[in-house]
């Protein structure tokens, strides 16, 4: 497991989380709630990591909603800081753009 993934999980466990405005908009658009996204990070699978992203390291996680359906969540940590974990966006992946595992782009 990557150090970044473990850091995000540890921050979520301690409640050191911020949800971006865009994250709130996307949660509402796909009828997701913050609790299910926060609760799913422990079992999440990292799909892509962007450790040199200008705003700070971030990664695309494959998680599940409360019904077990796949969701993609982008988590980040602000550049130059150790916290908080920032929920940047969360959405239901498009089956036309992802393979059946939702871990590889078509």
Secondary structure, 3 states (H helix, E strand, C coil): CCHHHHHHHHHHHCCCEEECHHHHHHHHHCCCCHHHHHHCHHHCEEEEEECCCCCCCEEEEEEECCCCCEEEEEEEECCCCCCCEEEEEEECCCCCCECCCCCCEC
